[in-house]
């Protein structure tokens, strides 16, 4: 049996680790994970494994994103207050402790959470993206919320420092569900810098 432990984050709850660090693609990059952490995890897990088991601790891919929303408020509601509540609800929904590798994003569940906010009458749309608002006509994220782009053979660093890998959220959207990355390349979605990467309109 092979056990993989992948999700690691720093004291600010930002994910760390990069499976391409130190490879031919990114020879000068580091994964920001202390070696002592991997050693300690491996030693701890060795106490609970069978003789035929093997423990491998590896990094997964981090896919950062932002959220754009458009909601309609009740006439009696303070729109600014509703907007702040919506932003906080989205931040709470995507807390990194809740996110798992190869977990899809259920937009219908997120819309349901927004509908439960006092003052919200309707949710026009919610868009999870790294750059453009492909659902509505709202303002996207410029520059994009990614650092690395991989086209199948070449890895380029053409994005924003501090973010992870690019992902085509629009293509991955199926019936209100954003499908995870290929299981052969385990990745986790992370809402990084939520105070800057969640924005929307309250009408």
N, C-alpha and C positions, 0 to 999 in steps of 0.2 A: 504494500500500500504506500502511495506517495501522498504526503500531506504538504500543501502549500499554504504558507502564511504570507499575506501580501499587503494588507492595508495598514499603513503606518502614517501617523501624523505628528506634527510638532506641537509645542506648547500652545500655539495659537489655533490649533485644530485645522491647520492646513496640511493636506496630504503631502508626503515626501516619497521619493523613490522614482527611478527612471530606468526601465529595463534596457535602454539603449546606451546608458552612461558607460563610458569606458570601452565601447565597441568601436568598430571601424566607422560607424555612422557618426558617433559623438565621442571621439577619443579623449577630448579634454573635459568632458562634462562629468560631474559627480552626481550621485543620486541623493545626497544630503542625508543619508541614513548612516548613523554611527555603526562601525563594525561590531562594537561591543554589544549593541542591541541584538543583532542577528545571532551572535555567539551565545548570548544569554538565553534567547528564545530557544535556540537549538538544544542547548544543555538542559533546559527545563523540560522540553518535550521528549527528550531521550529517556526520561524517567518513566514515561507512560506508554512507550511504543513497544510493540512486539519485536523480537529479534529479526524478523523478516521485513519489518517496516523500515522505511527510509524517510527522513524529514528533510525537505528542501524548502528553504525560505527565499523567496524571490520577489522582485518588484513587479507590480502590475502597471498598466498604462493609466494615466490620469487624464480624463476628458473634462475640461472646465467648460462652463456655459453661463449664460445670463438668461433672465426671464423678463419678457415684456408682456404687460397685461392691459386689458381695456375693459372697464366695468362701468355699469350705470348705477348711480346712487339714487336713493329715495329723495323726494323733494325736500323732506325735512332734515336730511342728513348734512353734516358739514363735510364737504368733499375732501378737504385737506386731511381731515381726521380719518375718513374712510380710506384714503390713499395710504396713509401711514399704517393703518391696520392691515391692509392688503399686503404691503411690503413685508411686514412682520410675520404674517401668516405664511408667506412664501418662504421666508428665511427659515422659519421653524419646520416647515414641511421638508426642506432639503438639508436639515442638519446632518453633518457628515457621519454622526454615530448611527444614523438610520440607513445610510447608503451601503449597499453590498456590491461586490463584484458581479458583473453581468446582470444587474438588476435593471429592468425597464423603468421608464418614467411614465406613469399613468396620468395623462393630462386631465381626464375626466374626474379623477379623484381630487386633483388640485383645484379644478373648477368648483367641485362640490365644497371643498374647504372654503373657498372664497365666497361662495353663496351663503355660507353660514355666518358671515361677518355682519354685525348689526349695521344697517345702513346701505347694504348692497342689494339692489333690486334685480340686477341681471349681470351676467358675465358674457361680454361679447366674444372675447377670445383670450387665450393664454398662449404665448409663443416662447418655446425654449430654443435658444439659438446661441451661436458663437459670434455671429456678425449681423446679418440682415434680418429684418422682421418679415418673414416669408408668409405670415398669416394675414396681417393687417397692413397698414401703410405707415406704421409708426417708425420712430427713429431706432435704428439698430445700434450696434456697438462698433465703433471705429476708434482704434484698430481692433481687429478681431481678438476674441478671448482664447487664443491658442498661441503656442510658441513653435511647435513642430508640425510639419506636413509630410506625410508619407504617401507616395504614389504607387507603391508596390515594389519599387526598386531603389528609389532615392529618397533620402530623408533630408528635408531642408528646414532651416531655422529662419522662417520668414514672418514670424508673428511677434507677439508681445512677450517680453521677458516676464518670468514668474508664472506662466501658465503652462498647460500640458499640450496634449496632442489635438489636432483638428479632427472634426467629425462632421459628417453631413447630416445634420439633424432633420432637414427637410425630407431627404430621401428615406431616412430611418422612421419617419412618422407613418404609422399604419393604424387607421381606425381609432385615433385618439391615444395611441400608445407609441412612445419612442422606443424602438427596439435597441437592445444593448449591442455593443461591439461583438464581433465574432468571438465565440467562446475559446477558440484556439489562441487568441490574444487577449487574455482577461483584462478588462478595463473597468474603472469605476467612474461614475459621473460625480463631479464636485462643483458646487456653487461657491466659487471663491470670490472674496471681496464682495459680499452680498449688498453692502450699502451703496456700492457703485454699479453692481451688475444686476440689480432688480429695479425696473422702472416701468411706469405705466401711466395710464390716463383714467381719470374718473369723470364721467360725463353727468 
